[in-house]
């Protein structure tokens, strides 16, 4: 700033000298001191240079801001993928209740699988027999039954209040026991419920090993 103040003073002095010279010699052409003119030209060139530098700095700041925005978006995407990969939902449960028949009942009954084998994510409740989806995604479910051959066995898998699939076997005199199973892939939203109901006037064999309900999250959506 010192050189700029000196330059400003020189300009004022030069102007005063020029005015005096013009008063004394009105017929002569006003001229510029060569050193002062060179200094003014250098000052003008420096001003243009500083403007160009400022423009480049502004462009660099804009590009840096764009890069930071893209980096933040990438970090958010990576975090979202990690969260999805970190969500694990796996369960498997058996009816339990000892080696005995469960049923028959006069109405369709929600079957409660009390013996929990696996319950990663705690999405299945052994007190209600209901699986509640913790996240939206595609889930795979299986049901298997074992029953005595002298009675009908029938299980239905429900999503919320909608019947999705079944497994059953009719009574026969040809064998002493029946088994059956089925599987399905379901697209669920968070909070959707999946459970098994046993048909009225049917039965299954209750134990820790025979009649099971299982499922797991295939992919989060």
N, C-alpha and C positions, 0 to 999 in steps of 0.2 A: 504493500500500500504506500510505502514511502516514495517509491519511484513514481507511482501514479500521481501522488500529491505534487512531487517536483515537476512532473510533466504538466500538470494543471496550472501550476504557477508560471511555468515557462510560457504556456499558451496565453495566459492573461498578460504577461509582460510583453510578449510578442505583439499581442493585439494592441496594447497601449502604445508601443513604439510605432506600430503601423499607423495608428490613428494620428499620432503626432507628426509622422512623416507626411501623411496625407494632407494635414493642415498646412504644413510648411510648404509642401510641393504638390499642389493639387493637380498639376499637369503631368506628373510622373506616374507610371504604372506601378501599383502596389505589388511587391514581390515577397516570396517566402524565403526565410533563411534556409539554406540547403540542409544543415544539420537537423533543424526543426522539421522540415518536410520528410526527411528520412525517418525521423522518429515517429511522425504521424503515420507514415505508411506501415512501419513495423507494428505500431499499435493497432492499426486496422487489421493487419494480417493476423496478429495474435488474437484479436477479438473473433475473427472468423474461425480460427483454429479451435478456440475454446468452445464456440458454438457447436462445431463438428464433434468435439470430444463429448460435450454434454448430450448431443443426440445419440452418439454411440453408447454412452452410459445408460441412457433411457431405454434404448433397445435391449441392452444386456440385462437390465433389471426386469424388463418385460419377459424376456426369454427365461430368466431365472425363476420368475414367478410361475410361468407356465410349467417349467420343469418340476418345481416344488409341488404344484397341483397334481401333475401326473404321478409323481412319486407317492403322494398321499393316497391317490386313488389305487395305486398298485398295492400299497401297504394294506389298505382296507380290503382289497380283494384277497390278498394272501391270508389276512386274519379271518375272513369269512370262510375260506377254504379250510383253514386249520380248525375252525369251530365245527365245520361239518364233519371233517375227518375225526374229530374228537368225540362226536356224539355216537355212543354205542348203546344199542337197545337189543337185548337178547334175553329171552326167558323160556323156561320149560318147567312144567309142573304136572304132577300126577294127582289123581283123585284122592289117594290115601284112604283112610277109613278102615283099614284092615282087609283081610281076604273075605269079602262078602259082597252080595249084590247091593247096588244102589238103585232104588226103585223097585217096582213101578209106582208112579204117582198118578193121580187122577187128572192132572193138568201138566202142560209143558213147564219144565222147571230149569232154571239156570243152574248149570252144573258148576260146582265150586271145586277147583283143584287145589287141595290144601297142602299137599306135599310139594314144596318148591325145590326144584333141582338147580335151576339157574335163574337169576333175576337181575341181570346187569342193567342198570338204569332205573330199576324199581318201578317199571311201568305196569307190571302185573300185580294185582292185589289178591293174595290168598284168602282174604276174608270175604270178598265179594265174587271172585272168579272172573273179574272184568279186567281187560287190558285197556289202558288209556294211552293213546299216542302222545308222547311228549313233544314231538316235532312233526312237521309235515314231511311226508316221504312215501316211498314204496316199501311195503312190509310183506313178509312171507310168513304164512301161518300153516300149521298142520294140526290135524286131530286124528287120534287113533283110539279105537275101542276094543275091549275084549268082553265077551258076554257068554253066558251059558246058551247052548244051542236050543233049549226048549222054550225060550222066550224071544220076542222081537227086541232088537236093539236098534236105536236110531238117535243120532246126534245131529244138530243143526248149528252151523256157524253163522253168527250175526255180526253185521257192522251197523252200529247204532240200533235202529229198529228194523233193519233190512236183512232179510234172509239171503245168505250168499251161497252156501253149499251144504251138503249133508253126507253122512255115511250111515249105512244101515244094513241090517241082515234080518231075514225072516226066520222064524223057528222051523226046525226040521228034526226029523228022527234019524237022520243019517250021520250026524256028528254030535259030540257032547259040548262043543264050544265054538264060538264064532268070533272072528276078528274083522275089523274094517278100518279104513282110513281115507283121508282126502287132504288136499292141499290147495292153497290159493295165494295169489299175489294181489294185494289190495293197496290202492292209493288212498292214503289217509291224511286228513288235516289234523293239526294239533287239537287235542281234546276229543277226537273221535274214539268211540268205544267198540271193542271187539270181544265177544264172549260166546260161550257154547250153551245151547239149551238141549235138554233131553226131552224127547217127545213123550206125551202122555201114554201111560200103559206100556212103557218100555223100561228096560233096565240095562245097566252096564256092570262090569265087575270092578269093585273098588279095591285098589291096593296101591302100593308105592311104585309099581312097575308096569302095570298093564294099560290103563286108560289115561292118555296124556293129551296135553294141549301145549303147543310150542309156537314161538314166533320170533322174528328178528327184523331189524331195520336193514333193508337192502341198500337204499340210497336216500339221502335227504334231498328235498325239493323245495 
